[in-house]
Amino acid sequence: DLLFMLGEVDCGSLIWYRSAESGQPAEELVEESLAHYQAFLSSVIGLGFDKLIVSTIPLPTIFDNPPIAETDRVRHEVPASLAQRTELTLRYNARLREYCQQTGLRLLDFEADLLDQSSGTMRQQFLRSDPLDHHLAFLAFAPVLATRLRELGFT
């Protein structure tokens, strides 16, 4: 089994950054990104790997107007708000769900576990205490991944 997981930077922040640079609407770039990702997954299947798992994209963790880390300047130049970045990630995940349903690929879907319905953003328990660290809080996220992987048949 091969697991494929794009990060929020890969499909969210970079899309907004490219949109600001090129003037191309973010939604068009989502479609372009999905087309490339799907072509890549098809090429992997074409190589004889047929047990693929595609993961949903983690939700954004960087709030509006964060402190700037030297190693992360590009993400802080993204003109979209947290709400916009989260909405784009939710749309991307919805399209991944459709693609997996159409192709029969298994989906590792943890979006509902991460999403705070009241705020529409990432649940606080999955955020790290350091505002400069955009990674998910591993000790909170690991049990979610384990549960979702068990649902896919892993023990």
N, C-alpha and C positions, 0 to 999 in steps of 0.2 A: 504494500500500500504506500502511495505517495501522497503527502499532504502539501497543499499549496495555500499559503496565507500571505496576502499583500498587507502591508502596513498602512496605517492611516496617512502617513507621509506619502506613500506611493500613489495612492488613489485620491487623496483629498487635498492636502496642502500643495502638492505639485500641480494638480489640475488648476487650482486657484491662481497659483503663481504664473503658470503658462497662460492662463486666461488674461491676467493683468498685462503680461508682456506682449501677447499677440493680438489682444482685442477679440479673440474668438470666444464665444459664450462657453461658460463652464459646462453646460449640459452637452454641447457638441463634443467637448473634450472627454466627458464621461463616456459617451458612445464610442469615441475613438479608442480610449483606453480599454474599454470592454472588448472591442473588436480585436485588439492586439492580444489581450489576455486570453480570449477564447481561441484565437488562432494558435497561440503558444500551447494551450492545453490540448488542442486537437493534434498538434505535432507530437506531443508526448504520447498521446494515445496511439498515434501512427507508428511510434517506435516500439509498440507492443506492450506498453504499460496500460492496463485496463482497470486497475483498482485505484482510481484517483479520488481524493477527497479535496474539496474546495472549501475554504473557510470564508466566513463573512469577514468584513473589514472591521477592526476595532474602531470604536467611536473616538473622535478627537478628545484630547486631554488638555490642550493648551487653551486657557481662558483668554478673553480679550485683554489687550494691553499687558502682557506678561513681562517680567524682567527678561532682558536679552542675554542669552548665553553666547559666548564667542563662537562655539561650534555649531550654532543653530540659527544663524542669521537669516537664511532663506525662509524658514518657516515663519519668522516674525515679520517678514515683508509681505506676507499673504494678506490681501486687502479684505478678506471675508471675515465676518464675525463668527464666533463659536456656533451660534444658531445656524448660520448659513453652511458652515463646514459640516456640522452634524447632519443637517438635512441632506446635503450632497452624499454623505456616507450612507445614510439610510436609503437613498435612491439607488446608489451603487449596489448595496446589499440586496435590494429588491430585485434588481436586474440579475444579480448572481443567482438568486433563488429561482427565477424564471429559467435561466440558462441550465441550471442543474436539473430542474424538472424536465426540461425538454430533452436533455442529453442522457439522463439517467445517472449522472454523477452524484456521488454522495456529498452532502453539504454539512459542514461543521458550523452550526448556527448558534452563536452565543449572543447575538445582538440584544434579545429581550432581557438577558441576564444583566447586561451592562447599562441599558437605557433606564434612566429615571423618568418615569412617565410624567411626573409633575413639572420637572424643569425642561424635559425634552433633550437633556444632555447626559453625559456619563455620570453614573452613580458615584457619589463621593468615595465609597469604600474601595473603588478600583483606582483611585488617584494616589500618587505618591505624595508624601508630605513636602518634598522639595519641589517648589514651583518651576525649577529649571529642568527637572527630570520628567520628560513627556511619556516615559514608558509606564505600562500598567503596573499596579502593585501586584507583584508576583504571588505573594501568599494569599491574596484575595482572589486572584484570577485562576490560579492553578486548580482549585477544586471545581470551578466552573468548567474548565477544559476537560478535566477528568470525567465529570458527569456527562458532558456532551459526547466525548469519545466512547464511553461505555454504551451510550444510546446507539452508536454506530457499530457496536459489536466488539469493541476492544475490551480486554480485561486486564 
